[in-house]
Amino acid sequence: MKHNLINAIVAPLGLLVSIIISVNGSVAQPRKKWSWCGIYPTVLTPWRCDGSVDEDALRRQIIYQLDGGVHGILVLGTLGEGDYATMNERAAVIRTAVATVQGRVPVVVGVHTADIQDALQKARQAQTLGADALLVKYIGDPCPESHRILRFYEHLSQAQILPIFYYHFPGQTGVYLSPHDLAKILSLPNVIGIKTSTLDLAETRALIWLTRNQNKVFLSGTALNLTQYLEAGGHGAMCPEAAILPCHTVAVYHAYWQGATTLARTWQRQLFVIAPLLRDGPTPVCLARHVVMFAQDRDISIPVGPDTGQARLKATLNELGICMNATVKCPLPPLDVHDRIKVRLAVARIRCMTN
């Protein structure tokens, strides 16, 4: 699998642009069979003032991320407001994403439900519209017992509609499964991997060991621990950092796989400029960088909560020239004055970093 991961030549820091051009070239060719490894941005869903999907803004955003060399995209995930989109809105997002990508990278679609019929309906819609895989988050069950969850994924797996990633996000879903229970889900046919929105590398290592020799794919929910996650045996990230800074996130990934771990960690540390956008409360960049890097280097887990950064991330993309509205679906919080300050500071840091 490793030969599919190493697609760019790592150069000194001053040649970052050359690396990204090389990465772009490696993913631009259509493929019939995906490796599923790499960097996937969590695409934001832009809305018009009338509440409909802003397909033009969505297209611009995806092109920006593809130009950054990403290996796939996730639409209608948690940050993509997939929990709240109607079937018609989902169709508009998926259709636009598939048409924009044009088979260059896989399109993964988020499904958020504990209702198997709802999951099957959304899976069939995604398949019909040309998506490549599903990221399925079990949420909404007041009694999320392990046997009920396993049965849900068994039904979805048996339907063989699209390949499935399990979405492990206990901080939002309240579903706390042991590595052994997670391994049972991952071992199902048609379940190809997992997105882990936790900062618990010991849990990830245990799960990788329990599913060894099954060719499952492990993607982190953040790139802020990307080198540590790859070192633990992971295969990439499905993350908000790649939505805002696709070039830099991809550069971290490829630098690591080329053996330039010091360079990869240097670039990973730069990604913390967007950390304040991901948290609802005050999050100093230097403090976030120190805490996360220190803890992940020492296998110390960090709780991950259900923060709501959708409006902040959209406003940041807008300030970076990817024109879009910062409107979000109810009940998500709209942009307030404190958020605007966070966005301005983040954009200033990003511009200093990229100039």
C-alpha positions as CSV (number, residue, x, y, z in Angstrom):
1,M,0.0,0.0,0.0
2,K,2.9,2.3,0.7
3,H,3.8,2.7,-3.0
4,N,0.3,4.3,-3.5
5,L,1.0,6.8,-0.8
6,I,4.4,8.2,-2.0
7,N,3.5,10.3,-5.0
8,A,5.6,13.5,-4.6
9,I,9.3,14.4,-4.1
10,V,10.0,16.2,-0.9
11,A,12.1,19.3,-1.3
12,P,13.4,21.9,1.1
13,L,10.9,24.2,2.7
14,G,11.4,26.9,0.0
15,L,10.2,24.5,-2.7
16,L,6.7,23.8,-1.2
17,V,5.1,25.0,-4.4
18,S,7.0,22.5,-6.4
19,I,5.8,19.7,-4.1
20,I,2.2,20.7,-4.5
21,I,2.5,20.9,-8.2
22,S,3.9,17.4,-8.2
23,V,1.1,16.1,-5.9
24,N,-1.5,17.7,-8.2
25,G,-0.1,15.8,-11.1
26,S,-0.2,12.5,-9.3
27,V,-3.9,12.7,-8.4
28,A,-5.2,14.4,-11.6
29,Q,-5.5,11.1,-13.5
30,P,-8.8,9.2,-13.2
31,R,-8.6,5.9,-11.3
32,K,-11.1,3.0,-11.4
33,K,-9.9,1.6,-8.0
34,W,-9.2,3.9,-5.1
35,S,-6.6,3.3,-2.4
36,W,-8.7,5.4,0.0
37,C,-5.5,6.7,1.7
38,G,-4.5,10.3,1.8
39,I,-6.0,13.7,2.7
40,Y,-9.7,14.4,2.4
41,P,-11.0,17.9,3.1
42,T,-14.3,18.2,5.0
43,V,-16.1,20.3,2.4
44,L,-18.3,23.1,3.8
45,T,-21.8,23.4,2.5
46,P,-22.4,27.0,1.4
47,W,-26.0,28.3,1.5
48,R,-27.6,31.2,-0.4
49,C,-29.6,33.8,1.5
50,D,-32.8,31.9,0.5
51,G,-31.6,28.7,2.2
52,S,-30.8,26.8,-1.0
53,V,-27.4,25.3,-1.7
54,D,-25.0,27.7,-3.3
55,E,-23.7,25.4,-6.0
56,D,-21.3,27.9,-7.5
57,A,-19.6,28.6,-4.2
58,L,-19.4,24.8,-3.5
59,R,-17.8,24.3,-6.9
60,R,-15.2,27.0,-6.2
61,Q,-14.4,25.5,-2.9
62,I,-13.9,22.0,-4.3
63,I,-11.7,23.3,-7.1
64,Y,-9.6,25.2,-4.6
65,Q,-9.1,21.9,-2.6
66,L,-8.4,19.8,-5.7
67,D,-5.8,22.4,-6.8
68,G,-4.2,21.8,-3.4
69,G,-3.6,18.2,-4.3
70,V,-6.1,16.4,-2.0
71,H,-6.7,12.7,-2.5
72,G,-10.5,12.7,-2.0
73,I,-13.3,14.9,-0.6
74,L,-15.9,14.5,2.0
75,V,-19.2,16.2,1.5
76,L,-22.1,16.4,3.9
77,G,-20.0,15.5,6.9
78,T,-20.4,17.0,10.3
79,L,-18.8,20.3,9.3
80,G,-20.6,20.0,5.9
81,E,-23.9,20.1,7.9
82,G,-25.0,16.7,6.6
83,D,-26.9,16.2,9.9
84,Y,-29.4,19.0,8.8
85,A,-29.6,18.9,5.0
86,T,-32.8,17.7,3.4
87,M,-32.8,15.0,0.7
88,N,-33.1,17.7,-2.1
89,E,-30.2,19.7,-0.6
90,R,-28.1,16.5,-0.3
91,A,-28.8,15.8,-3.9
92,A,-27.6,19.3,-5.0
93,V,-24.4,18.9,-3.0
94,I,-23.6,15.4,-4.2
95,R,-24.4,16.2,-7.8
96,T,-22.2,19.4,-7.8
97,A,-19.3,17.6,-6.0
98,V,-19.3,14.6,-8.5
99,A,-19.6,16.9,-11.5
100,T,-16.7,19.1,-10.2
101,V,-14.4,16.2,-9.3
102,Q,-15.0,14.4,-12.6
103,G,-13.6,11.2,-11.4
104,R,-10.2,12.5,-10.3
105,V,-10.5,11.6,-6.7
106,P,-13.2,9.7,-4.7
107,V,-16.2,11.5,-3.4
108,V,-17.3,10.4,0.1
109,V,-20.8,11.3,1.4
110,G,-21.7,11.7,5.0
111,V,-24.7,9.9,6.5
112,H,-25.8,10.7,10.0
113,T,-28.6,8.5,11.4
114,A,-29.5,5.6,13.6
115,D,-32.4,4.7,11.4
116,I,-31.5,1.9,8.9
117,Q,-34.2,2.9,6.4
118,D,-33.0,6.5,6.4
119,A,-29.4,5.3,6.0
120,L,-30.3,3.0,3.1
121,Q,-32.3,5.8,1.3
122,K,-29.4,8.2,1.6
123,A,-26.9,5.6,0.5
124,R,-28.9,4.8,-2.6
125,Q,-29.2,8.5,-3.4
126,A,-25.4,8.9,-3.1
127,Q,-24.8,5.8,-5.3
128,T,-27.3,7.0,-8.0
129,L,-25.6,10.5,-8.1
130,G,-22.2,9.0,-8.6
131,A,-20.5,9.1,-5.1
132,D,-17.8,6.6,-4.3
133,A,-18.2,5.8,-0.6
134,L,-20.2,6.7,2.5
135,L,-19.0,8.0,5.9
136,V,-21.7,6.7,8.3
137,K,-22.1,8.2,11.7
138,Y,-24.5,6.4,14.1
139,I,-26.4,9.1,15.9
140,G,-29.8,9.8,17.4
141,D,-30.3,6.5,19.2
142,P,-31.3,7.2,22.9
143,C,-29.9,3.8,23.8
144,P,-26.8,3.2,21.7
145,E,-26.0,-0.3,22.8
146,S,-23.2,-2.1,21.0
147,H,-25.4,-5.0,19.6
148,R,-27.9,-2.5,18.1
149,I,-25.1,-0.5,16.5
150,L,-23.5,-3.6,15.1
151,R,-26.8,-4.8,13.7
152,F,-27.3,-1.4,12.0
153,Y,-24.0,-1.6,10.2
154,E,-24.6,-5.3,9.3
155,H,-27.8,-4.3,7.5
156,L,-26.0,-1.5,5.7
157,S,-23.1,-3.7,4.8
158,Q,-25.3,-6.4,3.4
159,A,-27.0,-4.0,1.1
160,Q,-23.7,-3.5,-0.7
161,I,-24.7,-0.1,-2.0
162,L,-21.3,1.7,-1.6
163,P,-18.2,1.1,0.5
164,I,-18.6,2.3,4.1
165,F,-16.3,4.2,6.5
166,Y,-17.4,4.0,10.1
167,Y,-17.4,7.5,11.7
168,H,-16.0,7.3,15.2
169,F,-16.9,10.6,17.0
170,P,-18.0,9.7,20.5
171,G,-17.6,13.4,21.6
172,Q,-20.6,14.3,19.5
173,T,-22.6,11.0,19.1
174,G,-22.3,9.8,22.7
175,V,-21.5,6.3,21.2
176,Y,-18.5,5.0,23.2
177,L,-17.5,1.6,21.7
178,S,-14.5,-0.4,22.8
179,P,-11.8,-1.2,20.3
180,H,-13.1,-4.8,20.2
181,D,-16.6,-3.6,19.4
182,L,-15.2,-1.2,16.7
183,A,-13.2,-4.1,15.3
184,K,-16.4,-6.1,14.8
185,I,-17.9,-3.3,12.7
186,L,-14.7,-2.8,10.8
187,S,-14.6,-6.5,10.0
188,L,-17.9,-6.4,8.2
189,P,-17.8,-6.9,4.4
190,N,-18.0,-3.6,2.6
191,V,-16.7,-1.6,5.6
192,I,-13.4,-0.3,4.2
193,G,-12.2,1.8,7.1
194,I,-12.8,4.3,9.8
195,K,-12.6,8.1,10.5
196,T,-11.5,8.6,14.1
197,S,-12.5,12.0,15.4
198,T,-10.6,11.5,18.6
199,L,-7.2,12.3,19.9
200,D,-6.5,8.9,21.3
201,L,-3.6,7.2,19.6
202,A,-3.6,4.2,22.0
203,E,-7.1,3.4,21.0
204,T,-6.2,3.7,17.3
205,R,-3.2,1.4,17.7
206,A,-5.3,-1.2,19.4
207,L,-7.9,-1.1,16.7
208,I,-5.3,-1.3,14.0
209,W,-3.8,-4.4,15.7
210,L,-7.3,-6.0,16.1
211,T,-8.0,-5.6,12.4
212,R,-4.5,-6.5,11.1
213,N,-4.3,-8.2,7.7
214,Q,-7.8,-7.0,6.8
215,N,-6.6,-4.0,4.7
216,K,-8.7,-1.5,6.6
217,V,-8.1,2.3,6.1
218,F,-7.6,4.6,9.1
219,L,-8.2,8.3,8.7
220,S,-7.8,10.9,11.5
221,G,-10.5,13.5,11.9
222,T,-7.8,16.2,12.2
223,A,-4.4,16.9,10.6
224,L,-3.2,18.5,13.9
225,N,-1.9,15.1,14.9
226,L,-1.2,13.8,11.4
227,T,2.5,12.7,11.7
228,Q,1.7,11.0,15.0
229,Y,-1.4,9.3,13.5
230,L,0.6,8.1,10.5
231,E,3.3,6.8,12.9
232,A,0.7,4.9,14.7
233,G,-0.3,3.1,11.5
234,G,-2.9,5.4,10.1
235,H,-3.3,6.2,6.4
236,G,-4.3,9.9,6.3
237,A,-6.9,12.4,7.5
238,M,-10.4,13.5,6.6
239,C,-10.1,16.9,8.2
240,P,-11.0,20.6,8.3
241,E,-7.4,21.7,8.0
242,A,-7.4,20.4,4.4
243,A,-10.6,22.4,3.7
244,I,-8.8,25.7,4.5
245,L,-5.1,24.8,3.8
246,P,-5.2,21.9,1.4
247,C,-1.6,22.5,0.0
248,H,0.0,22.5,3.4
249,T,-2.0,19.6,4.7
250,V,-1.1,17.5,1.7
251,A,2.6,18.6,2.0
252,V,2.7,17.2,5.6
253,Y,1.3,13.9,4.4
254,H,3.8,13.5,1.5
255,A,6.8,14.7,3.4
256,Y,6.1,12.1,6.1
257,W,5.9,9.3,3.6
258,Q,9.1,10.4,1.9
259,G,10.9,10.1,5.2
260,A,11.2,13.8,5.8
261,T,9.6,13.6,9.3
262,T,11.2,16.7,10.7
263,L,9.9,18.8,7.7
264,A,6.5,17.1,8.0
265,R,6.3,18.1,11.7
266,T,7.4,21.7,10.9
267,W,4.5,22.0,8.4
268,Q,2.1,20.2,10.8
269,R,2.9,22.9,13.4
270,Q,1.9,25.6,10.9
271,L,-1.6,24.0,10.6
272,F,-2.4,25.2,14.1
273,V,-3.1,28.7,12.7
274,I,-6.7,27.4,12.2
275,A,-7.0,25.8,15.6
276,P,-9.0,28.8,17.0
277,L,-11.5,28.4,14.2
278,L,-12.3,24.8,15.3
279,R,-13.1,25.6,18.9
280,D,-16.1,27.5,20.2
281,G,-14.1,28.9,23.2
282,P,-10.8,30.9,23.3
283,T,-8.0,28.8,21.8
284,P,-4.5,30.5,21.5
285,V,-2.5,29.1,18.6
286,C,0.7,28.6,20.6
287,L,-1.1,26.9,23.5
288,A,-3.1,24.5,21.2
289,R,0.1,23.6,19.3
290,H,2.0,22.9,22.5
291,V,-0.7,20.9,24.1
292,V,-1.6,18.7,21.1
293,M,1.9,18.1,20.0
294,F,3.2,17.3,23.5
295,A,0.2,15.0,24.3
296,Q,0.2,13.1,21.0
297,D,3.9,12.6,21.0
298,R,3.4,10.9,24.4
299,D,0.2,8.9,23.6
300,I,-1.8,11.1,26.0
301,S,-5.4,11.3,24.9
302,I,-7.2,14.6,24.6
303,P,-11.0,14.9,24.8
304,V,-12.6,16.1,21.6
305,G,-16.0,17.9,21.9
306,P,-18.8,18.7,19.5
307,D,-17.6,22.2,18.6
308,T,-19.4,24.2,15.9
309,G,-17.0,25.9,13.6
310,Q,-19.0,25.8,10.4
311,A,-19.7,29.6,10.1
312,R,-16.1,30.5,11.1
313,L,-14.6,28.2,8.5
314,K,-16.9,29.5,5.7
315,A,-16.0,33.1,6.6
316,T,-12.4,32.2,6.5
317,L,-12.7,30.7,3.0
318,N,-14.6,33.8,1.9
319,E,-11.7,36.0,3.2
320,L,-9.2,33.9,1.4
321,G,-11.0,34.6,-1.9
322,I,-13.3,31.5,-2.1
323,C,-16.4,33.6,-2.2
324,M,-19.2,32.2,-0.1
325,N,-21.8,33.1,2.5
326,A,-21.2,32.3,6.1
327,T,-24.8,31.2,6.7
328,V,-25.4,28.0,8.5
329,K,-28.3,25.7,9.1
330,C,-30.3,26.0,12.3
331,P,-29.5,25.0,15.1
332,L,-25.9,25.8,14.3
333,P,-24.8,29.2,15.7
334,P,-24.4,32.0,13.2
335,L,-21.2,34.1,13.0
336,D,-20.9,36.6,15.9
337,V,-18.5,39.4,16.7
338,H,-16.1,37.1,18.6
339,D,-16.1,34.7,15.6
340,R,-15.3,37.6,13.2
341,I,-12.2,38.4,15.3
342,K,-11.1,34.8,15.2
343,V,-11.5,34.8,11.5
344,R,-9.6,38.0,10.9
345,L,-6.7,36.8,13.1
346,A,-6.6,33.4,11.4
347,V,-6.6,34.9,7.9
348,A,-3.8,37.3,8.8
349,R,-1.7,34.3,10.1
350,I,-2.5,32.3,7.0
351,R,-1.5,35.1,4.7
352,C,1.8,35.6,6.5
353,M,2.4,31.8,6.4
354,T,1.7,31.5,2.7
355,N,3.4,34.6,1.4
